[in-house]
Amino acid sequence: MKPGRNRRAALAATICAIALLLGPDGAAADPPVRKVGVRGTGGAVTATFGFGDVFTPKVREKAVSGLPTRIVVQVALQPRDGGDPVTYWARSTEIVYDLWEEEFVVTVRDSRGRRSTRVETLEDVVSLTGALWSTKVASTRTLEPGTYRLQIVAEANPVSKEMVEDIRRWLARPTSRQAGAAARSNFFGSFVSIFVDRKIGEADKTVAFVSQWFEVPGE
């Protein structure tokens, strides 16, 4: 195929990919809804949900190669009355297969700090890193009572250096990063911008969805 045709084919594929994110009128399409176990009481918003579909065959193949595999999940809390997300939370997990010991070293970094563990099989890795279990993703003490939902993006091997560095800075100071609206906007912004503002195909796999709406009562 001639170079010109290659460029036209690539452009057409990109346009089609963007169109999938837009509604028939050109407006941004709402992301899919997944049932999330979520509670907004007791001073915290806790969430339980899976994103094991981020482990595609390509990601699984990389995970057993001995080279580092990174899984990043980002969560924001969006009020029903619109506007920017009001909280931000992230977790970065690095998976390395120890070829000598024939086991996986899993290192997790989030607002609780850094911790490592070892597991024997890839399915153990998926179970451990492809879900959150009753995880505190926001504090309710600074939230207005109302209706909210979680916006969630999970990525396997993101290659955006800027995004990875932003998350690392947030992980170093998660509390201060949630202090101001400007800081939150720098990290999450609107849900659609996560797709539109980044180059399509930056990660080996991206899984994006929102939770059902839920109530956060007054403290």
C-alpha positions as CSV (number, residue, x, y, z in Angstrom):
1,M,0.0,0.0,0.0
2,K,1.3,3.5,-0.9
3,P,2.3,5.9,2.0
4,G,-0.6,8.2,1.1
5,R,-3.1,5.4,1.4
6,N,-1.6,4.4,4.8
7,R,-2.0,7.9,6.1
8,R,-5.6,8.2,4.8
9,A,-6.4,4.8,6.4
10,A,-4.9,5.8,9.7
11,L,-6.8,9.1,9.6
12,A,-10.1,7.3,8.8
13,A,-9.5,4.8,11.7
14,T,-8.9,7.7,14.1
15,I,-12.0,9.6,13.0
16,C,-14.1,6.4,13.5
17,A,-12.6,5.9,17.0
18,I,-13.5,9.4,17.9
19,A,-17.0,9.0,16.5
20,L,-17.6,6.1,18.8
21,L,-17.1,8.4,21.7
22,L,-19.6,10.9,20.4
23,G,-23.4,10.8,20.1
24,P,-25.3,11.1,16.8
25,D,-25.4,14.9,17.2
26,G,-21.6,15.2,17.8
27,A,-22.0,15.6,21.6
28,A,-19.9,13.5,23.9
29,A,-21.5,10.1,24.5
30,D,-22.1,9.1,28.1
31,P,-19.7,6.3,29.2
32,P,-21.2,2.9,30.0
33,V,-22.6,2.3,33.5
34,R,-21.4,-0.6,35.6
35,K,-22.9,-1.7,38.9
36,V,-20.5,-0.6,41.7
37,G,-20.7,-1.5,45.3
38,V,-20.5,2.0,46.8
39,R,-21.2,3.6,50.2
40,G,-21.2,7.2,51.1
41,T,-21.5,7.1,54.9
42,G,-19.2,7.0,57.9
43,G,-17.1,9.8,56.7
44,A,-15.9,8.1,53.5
45,V,-17.0,7.0,50.0
46,T,-15.9,3.4,49.6
47,A,-16.1,1.4,46.4
48,T,-16.0,-2.2,45.2
49,F,-15.7,-2.9,41.5
50,G,-13.8,-4.9,39.0
51,F,-11.9,-4.0,35.9
52,G,-10.3,-7.3,35.1
53,D,-11.1,-6.8,31.4
54,V,-8.1,-4.5,31.3
55,F,-6.0,-7.7,31.2
56,T,-6.3,-8.4,27.5
57,P,-4.3,-11.3,25.9
58,K,-1.7,-8.7,24.9
59,V,-1.4,-7.4,28.5
60,R,-1.3,-10.9,29.9
61,E,1.5,-11.8,27.5
62,K,3.5,-8.7,28.6
63,A,2.9,-9.5,32.3
64,V,4.7,-12.9,32.0
65,S,7.6,-11.5,30.0
66,G,9.7,-10.4,32.9
67,L,9.3,-6.7,32.0
68,P,7.3,-4.4,34.2
69,T,3.5,-4.1,33.5
70,R,1.7,-1.1,35.0
71,I,-2.0,-1.0,35.8
72,V,-3.4,2.5,36.7
73,V,-6.9,3.1,37.9
74,Q,-8.3,6.6,38.4
75,V,-11.5,7.5,40.2
76,A,-13.4,10.8,40.5
77,L,-16.6,11.8,42.2
78,Q,-19.1,13.7,40.0
79,P,-22.1,15.5,41.4
80,R,-25.4,15.0,39.6
81,D,-26.0,18.7,39.1
82,G,-23.0,18.8,36.8
83,G,-19.7,20.6,36.9
84,D,-16.2,19.3,37.5
85,P,-15.5,16.2,39.7
86,V,-15.2,17.1,43.4
87,T,-12.6,14.5,44.4
88,Y,-9.8,12.5,42.8
89,W,-8.2,9.2,43.7
90,A,-5.6,7.0,42.0
91,R,-3.8,3.7,42.3
92,S,-0.7,2.6,40.4
93,T,0.3,-1.1,40.4
94,E,3.5,-2.5,38.9
95,I,3.7,-6.2,38.1
96,V,7.0,-7.9,37.4
97,Y,7.4,-11.6,36.8
98,D,10.4,-13.0,38.6
99,L,11.8,-15.5,36.0
100,W,14.1,-17.2,38.6
101,E,11.5,-17.6,41.3
102,E,8.7,-18.2,38.9
103,E,6.3,-15.8,40.7
104,F,5.0,-12.3,40.3
105,V,6.1,-9.3,42.4
106,V,3.1,-6.9,42.7
107,T,3.8,-3.3,44.0
108,V,0.9,-1.1,44.8
109,R,1.0,2.7,45.3
110,D,-2.0,4.7,46.4
111,S,-3.1,7.1,49.2
112,R,-2.2,4.4,51.7
113,G,1.4,4.4,50.6
114,R,3.5,1.7,48.9
115,R,3.3,-2.0,49.5
116,S,4.5,-5.2,47.8
117,T,3.5,-8.8,47.7
118,R,4.3,-12.0,45.8
119,V,1.8,-14.3,44.1
120,E,2.3,-17.5,42.1
121,T,-0.1,-17.3,39.1
122,L,-1.3,-14.7,36.6
123,E,-4.8,-15.3,37.7
124,D,-3.8,-14.4,41.2
125,V,-2.4,-11.1,39.7
126,V,-5.7,-10.4,37.9
127,S,-7.7,-11.1,41.1
128,L,-5.4,-8.9,43.2
129,T,-4.9,-5.9,40.8
130,G,-8.1,-6.0,38.6
131,A,-10.5,-4.9,41.3
132,L,-11.0,-2.6,44.3
133,W,-12.5,-4.0,47.5
134,S,-14.3,-1.6,49.9
135,T,-11.6,1.0,49.1
136,K,-11.9,4.5,50.4
137,V,-11.8,6.7,47.3
138,A,-13.0,10.0,48.9
139,S,-13.9,11.7,52.2
140,T,-17.4,12.8,52.7
141,R,-16.5,15.4,55.3
142,T,-16.0,18.2,52.7
143,L,-18.8,17.1,50.4
144,E,-22.2,18.7,50.1
145,P,-25.1,16.2,50.7
146,G,-26.5,15.1,47.4
147,T,-26.4,12.6,44.5
148,Y,-23.1,11.5,43.0
149,R,-21.5,8.9,40.8
150,L,-18.0,7.6,40.3
151,Q,-16.1,8.2,37.1
152,I,-13.6,5.4,36.6
153,V,-10.7,4.9,34.1
154,A,-8.4,1.9,34.3
155,E,-5.4,1.6,31.9
156,A,-2.8,-1.0,31.2
157,N,0.7,0.2,30.4
158,P,-0.2,3.9,29.7
159,V,2.6,5.6,27.8
160,S,1.7,9.2,28.5
161,K,4.7,10.4,30.5
162,E,2.9,13.5,31.6
163,M,-0.1,11.6,33.0
164,V,2.2,9.1,34.8
165,E,4.2,11.8,36.4
166,D,1.1,13.7,37.4
167,I,-0.2,10.5,39.2
168,R,3.1,10.0,40.9
169,R,3.1,13.5,42.2
170,W,-0.5,13.0,43.5
171,L,0.5,9.7,45.1
172,A,3.3,11.5,47.0
173,R,0.8,14.1,48.4
174,P,-2.8,12.8,47.9
175,T,-4.4,14.9,50.6
176,S,-3.0,18.3,49.4
177,R,-3.9,17.3,45.8
178,Q,-7.5,17.1,46.7
179,A,-7.5,20.5,48.4
180,G,-8.4,22.7,45.4
181,A,-10.6,22.5,42.4
182,A,-7.8,23.6,40.1
183,A,-5.6,20.7,41.2
184,R,-8.4,18.2,40.8
185,S,-9.1,19.6,37.3
186,N,-5.5,19.1,36.3
187,F,-5.7,15.4,37.1
188,F,-9.2,14.3,36.0
189,G,-11.1,17.1,34.3
190,S,-14.3,16.1,32.5
191,F,-14.8,12.4,31.7
192,V,-14.7,12.9,28.0
193,S,-11.4,14.8,28.0
194,I,-9.6,11.7,29.2
195,F,-10.3,10.2,25.7
196,V,-10.3,13.3,23.5
197,D,-7.3,15.1,24.9
198,R,-5.0,12.1,24.8
199,K,-3.8,10.3,21.7
200,I,-6.0,7.3,20.9
201,G,-4.1,4.0,21.6
202,E,-1.7,5.4,24.2
203,A,-2.4,2.5,26.6
204,D,-2.4,-1.2,25.8
205,K,-6.0,-1.2,27.1
206,T,-8.3,1.4,28.5
207,V,-11.5,0.6,30.4
208,A,-13.7,3.6,31.2
209,F,-17.1,3.6,32.9
210,V,-19.3,5.3,35.5
211,S,-21.1,3.9,38.5
212,Q,-24.8,4.2,39.3
213,W,-25.9,7.4,41.0
214,F,-25.9,7.2,44.8
215,E,-26.7,9.5,47.7
216,V,-24.2,11.1,50.1
217,P,-26.1,12.2,53.2
218,G,-25.1,15.1,55.4
219,E,-22.7,14.4,58.3
